[in-house]
Amino acid sequence: MDREQEENQFLGLFGIYKESNKIITSCSKTFSQIALTLILPLSFIFLIHIDVSNILFRKIMINTEEIIDTPQGTPQYQKLSDIISSEWTTFLLFKLVYFTFLLIFSLLSTSAVVYTIASIYTARDVSFKTVMSVVPQVWKRLMVTFLCTFLAFSCYNIMAILVFIIWTLLIGYNSGVVVILIIIGILYFVGFLYLTVVWQLASVVTILEDCYGVEAMMKSNELIKGKMGLSIVIFLMLSVSIFGIQFLFTKVVVGGWGLSLVGRTVSGILCVVLLPHLFLFGLVIQTVLYFVCKSYHHQSIDKSALSDHLEVYHGEYEVLKDKDVQLENYHV
């Protein structure tokens, strides 16, 4: 990231991709260690969840189909009912454990990658040991931001459900209503994308500036203005890539898709290799986008002040202060 700050605002989609790849290459050893320690387990959790979920859900569906054909009140019916209840409990507990570990490793990976990039940006020597000593402190701030974002998503979804229920109860169903519901669905999707993009940038803001939670989300919302289209395109491209790997793993590795054991094994290894790289690349892009947005709004960053605040004293992370990181607005 040796370009002038004001030049970052002109980076487009491929410019951000190129800059992200350059950053990973410049500190490949540290990023490799982060990937092996944090991102690879995150990828395993993501992929294993697909296989286990399919197995558990398939059992539930088989027993559900069987209980439909079983007379009520019989011992067999009661036995199947108990089995289905137990299987649903197991399924929900597994989902809870999965999302917990997914969240933990996701936040830890974000903390490590963003901190590493900030160190590279300020020309500081960065090692894996230094990064891992900072991560626990940064992780706590990220958790607060995530909880605020989760609350925002929950409120948004509840409002969408209420609108849908009220609309269907008052209007009913006809061809004209279906069209309107499709439009509402598209608007919902756009709003969901917007919240997701704001959350991703808010994660970077949380680590690099003296704000977190709702304040980080508000700051992210301001920074994203003018670069919303670019941010959404980046998010969609990464999401499609992740979905492609997920589809490959689900249909080929888990489902078989007519392939031999060797073919399924090779496909599984390919998914395990590609997914960590994609997760790492996405986190780097997310951070580069932050610098692009800062530049777009003519908000300069004092590299020396940023470097000072990245210092680690006695294992504690000194939070970056907005007034130190952000100088007077420059004019191009």
C-alpha positions in Angstrom: 0.0 0.0 0.0 2.7 2.4 -1.1 0.4 4.7 -3.2 -0.6 8.2 -2.1 -3.7 8.3 0.1 -5.6 10.5 -2.2 -5.0 8.0 -5.1 -6.9 5.3 -3.2 -10.3 6.9 -4.0 -9.8 6.1 -7.7 -9.4 2.3 -7.1 -12.2 0.4 -8.8 -13.1 -3.3 -8.5 -10.0 -4.7 -10.2 -7.8 -2.1 -8.6 -9.0 -3.2 -5.2 -8.5 -6.9 -6.1 -4.9 -6.1 -7.4 -4.1 -4.1 -4.2 -5.4 -6.9 -2.0 -3.3 -9.5 -3.8 -0.3 -7.2 -3.5 -0.8 -6.9 0.3 -1.1 -10.7 0.8 2.0 -11.3 -1.2 4.0 -8.6 0.7 3.5 -10.4 4.0 2.8 -13.9 2.9 4.4 -15.6 5.9 2.2 -13.9 8.4 -1.0 -14.2 6.4 -0.2 -17.9 5.8 0.1 -18.4 9.6 -3.1 -16.6 10.2 -4.8 -18.7 7.5 -3.6 -22.0 9.0 -4.4 -21.0 12.6 -7.7 -19.2 12.3 -9.1 -19.2 8.8 -8.6 -22.9 8.0 -10.5 -24.0 11.2 -13.2 -21.5 10.1 -13.4 -23.2 6.7 -13.5 -26.7 8.2 -16.4 -25.6 10.5 -18.2 -24.2 7.5 -17.8 -27.3 5.4 -18.3 -29.9 8.1 -21.5 -28.1 9.1 -22.9 -28.8 5.6 -22.3 -32.6 5.9 -23.6 -33.0 9.4 -26.6 -30.8 8.8 -27.6 -32.9 5.8 -27.2 -36.2 7.8 -29.3 -34.9 10.8 -32.0 -33.3 8.6 -32.3 -36.4 6.4 -33.0 -38.6 9.5 -35.6 -36.1 10.6 -37.3 -36.2 7.2 -37.3 -40.1 7.0 -38.9 -40.4 10.5 -41.4 -37.6 9.7 -42.5 -39.5 6.5 -42.8 -42.7 8.5 -44.8 -41.1 11.3 -47.3 -39.7 8.8 -48.2 -43.3 7.8 -48.4 -44.5 11.4 -51.7 -44.5 13.3 -51.9 -42.1 16.2 -52.1 -43.4 19.7 -50.0 -46.5 18.9 -46.7 -47.3 20.7 -44.9 -47.0 17.3 -46.3 -43.5 16.8 -45.2 -42.4 20.3 -41.8 -43.9 19.8 -41.3 -42.1 16.4 -42.6 -38.9 18.0 -40.0 -39.1 20.8 -37.3 -39.9 18.2 -38.2 -36.9 16.0 -38.3 -34.6 19.1 -34.9 -35.8 20.1 -33.5 -35.4 16.6 -34.8 -31.8 16.3 -33.2 -31.0 19.7 -29.9 -32.4 18.4 -30.2 -30.5 15.2 -30.9 -27.2 16.9 -28.1 -27.7 19.4 -25.7 -28.5 16.6 -26.7 -25.3 14.8 -26.2 -23.3 18.0 -22.7 -24.8 18.5 -21.9 -24.3 14.8 -22.9 -20.6 14.8 -21.0 -20.0 18.0 -17.7 -21.4 16.7 -18.3 -19.8 13.3 -18.7 -16.4 15.0 -15.7 -16.8 17.2 -13.3 -17.8 14.4 -14.8 -15.2 12.1 -14.2 -12.4 14.5 -10.7 -13.6 15.4 -9.8 -13.9 11.7 -11.1 -10.4 11.0 -9.1 -9.0 14.0 -5.9 -10.6 12.8 -6.2 -9.7 9.2 -7.2 -6.1 9.7 -4.5 -5.5 12.3 -1.9 -7.0 10.0 -2.9 -4.8 7.1 -2.8 -1.7 9.3 0.7 -2.7 10.3 1.7 -3.1 6.7 0.1 0.3 5.9 2.2 2.0 8.5 5.4 0.2 7.5 5.7 -1.6 10.8 7.4 -4.9 11.3 4.6 -7.4 12.0 4.9 -11.0 13.1 2.4 -13.7 13.8 3.2 -13.6 17.5 2.5 -9.9 17.7 -0.8 -10.3 15.8 -2.0 -13.1 18.1 -1.2 -11.0 21.2 -3.4 -8.2 19.9 -6.3 -10.3 18.6 -8.0 -11.1 22.0 -8.3 -7.4 22.8 -9.6 -6.4 19.4 -12.0 -9.4 19.4 -14.0 -8.0 22.4 -14.7 -4.7 20.5 -15.7 -6.6 17.4 -18.2 -8.7 19.4 -20.0 -5.5 20.6 -20.3 -4.3 17.0 -21.6 -7.7 15.9 -24.2 -7.8 18.6 -25.4 -4.3 17.6 -25.5 -5.4 14.0 -27.4 -8.6 14.9 -30.0 -6.5 16.7 -30.3 -4.3 13.6 -30.8 -7.4 11.4 -33.3 -8.8 13.8 -35.4 -5.6 13.9 -35.2 -5.4 10.1 -36.4 -9.0 9.6 -39.2 -8.6 12.2 -40.5 -5.5 10.4 -40.3 -7.3 7.0 -42.3 -10.3 8.4 -44.9 -8.0 9.9 -45.3 -6.1 6.7 -45.7 -9.3 4.8 -48.3 -10.7 7.3 -50.3 -7.4 7.4 -50.3 -7.1 3.6 -51.5 -10.7 3.0 -54.2 -10.4 5.7 -55.6 -7.1 4.4 -55.2 -7.5 0.6 -55.2 -11.3 0.1 -53.8 -12.9 -3.0 -54.2 -12.0 -6.7 -52.0 -11.4 -9.7 -51.4 -7.7 -8.9 -50.5 -8.4 -5.3 -48.0 -11.1 -6.3 -46.2 -8.5 -8.4 -46.1 -6.1 -5.5 -44.8 -8.8 -3.2 -42.0 -9.5 -5.6 -41.1 -5.8 -5.6 -41.2 -5.8 -1.8 -39.0 -8.9 -1.8 -36.5 -7.2 -4.0 -36.5 -4.1 -1.8 -36.0 -6.4 1.2 -33.0 -8.0 -0.5 -31.5 -4.6 -1.3 -31.9 -3.5 2.3 -30.3 -6.8 3.5 -27.3 -6.2 1.3 -27.0 -2.6 2.6 -27.0 -3.8 6.2 -24.4 -6.5 5.4 -22.1 -4.1 3.7 -22.3 -1.6 6.5 -21.6 -4.3 9.0 -18.5 -5.5 7.2 -17.0 -2.0 7.0 -18.0 -1.4 10.6 -15.8 -4.3 11.6 -12.8 -2.6 10.1 -13.8 0.8 11.7 -14.1 -1.0 15.1 -10.5 -2.1 14.9 -8.9 1.0 13.3 -10.8 3.8 15.1 -11.9 4.7 18.6 -15.5 3.6 18.1 -17.5 0.4 18.2 -21.0 -0.9 18.3 -23.7 1.6 17.1 -21.1 4.3 16.7 -19.0 2.2 14.4 -22.1 1.3 12.3 -22.9 5.0 12.0 -19.4 5.8 10.9 -19.4 2.9 8.4 -22.7 4.2 7.0 -21.1 7.6 6.4 -18.0 6.1 4.8 -19.8 3.8 2.5 -21.7 6.7 0.8 -20.5 7.2 -2.7 -19.0 3.7 -2.8 -22.2 1.7 -2.1 -22.4 0.3 -5.6 -18.8 -0.9 -5.6 -19.2 -2.4 -2.1 -22.3 -4.3 -3.1 -20.6 -5.7 -6.2 -17.6 -6.8 -4.2 -19.9 -8.5 -1.6 -22.0 -10.2 -4.3 -18.9 -11.5 -6.1 -17.4 -13.0 -3.0 -20.8 -14.4 -1.9 -21.2 -16.1 -5.3 -17.7 -17.6 -5.1 -18.5 -18.9 -1.6 -21.8 -20.3 -2.8 -20.0 -22.0 -5.7 -17.7 -23.8 -3.3 -20.6 -24.7 -1.0 -22.5 -26.0 -4.0 -19.5 -28.1 -5.1 -19.1 -29.5 -1.6 -22.8 -30.3 -1.1 -23.5 -31.9 -4.5 -20.2 -33.6 -5.2 -18.5 -34.3 -1.9 -21.6 -34.9 0.3 -24.1 -35.9 -2.4 -21.7 -37.9 -4.5 -23.2 -36.8 -7.8 -22.2 -40.1 -9.5 -18.5 -39.7 -8.8 -16.2 -42.3 -7.5 -14.6 -42.0 -4.0 -11.4 -40.6 -5.6 -13.4 -37.9 -7.4 -15.2 -37.0 -4.2 -12.0 -36.9 -2.3 -10.3 -34.7 -4.8 -13.3 -32.3 -4.8 -13.2 -32.2 -1.0 -9.5 -31.3 -1.0 -10.2 -28.6 -3.6 -12.9 -27.1 -1.4 -10.7 -27.1 1.7 -7.9 -25.4 -0.3 -10.0 -22.8 -2.0 -12.3 -21.7 0.9 -9.5 -20.4 3.2 -7.9 -18.5 0.4 -11.3 -16.9 -0.5 -12.0 -16.0 3.2 -8.6 -14.4 3.5 -9.0 -12.5 0.3 -12.4 -11.3 1.3 -11.1 -9.9 4.6 -8.2 -8.1 2.9 -10.6 -6.6 0.3 -12.9 -5.5 3.2 -10.0 -3.6 4.7 -8.7 -2.1 1.5 -12.3 -0.9 0.8 -12.1 1.0 4.1 -9.0 2.9 2.9 -10.7 3.6 -0.4 -13.8 5.0 1.3 -11.6 7.2 3.6 -9.8 8.5 0.6 -13.0 9.1 -1.3 -14.3 11.3 1.5 -10.9 13.1 1.6 -10.1 11.9 5.2 -6.4 11.6 5.5 -4.8 9.1 7.8 -1.6 9.9 9.8 0.5 6.9 9.4 2.8 7.8 12.3 -0.1 8.2 14.7 -1.6 5.0 13.4 1.7 3.2 14.0 1.9 4.6 17.5 -1.6 3.3 18.4 -0.7 -0.2 17.0 1.9 -0.6 19.7 1.3 -3.4 22.1 2.2 -2.8 25.7 2.2 -5.6 28.2 -0.1 -7.6 26.0 -2.8 -4.9 25.7 -4.0 -3.2 22.6 -4.1 0.6 22.7 -7.2 1.7 20.8 -6.9 4.0 17.9 -8.3 7.5 18.5 -10.2 9.1 15.7 -8.5 12.4 16.1 -5.1 10.8 15.9 -5.9 8.6 12.9 -7.8 11.1 10.9 -6.2 14.4 10.1 -7.8 17.4 8.5 -9.7 16.7 5.3 -7.4 17.1 2.4 -8.6 18.5 -0.9 -7.7 16.9 -4.3 
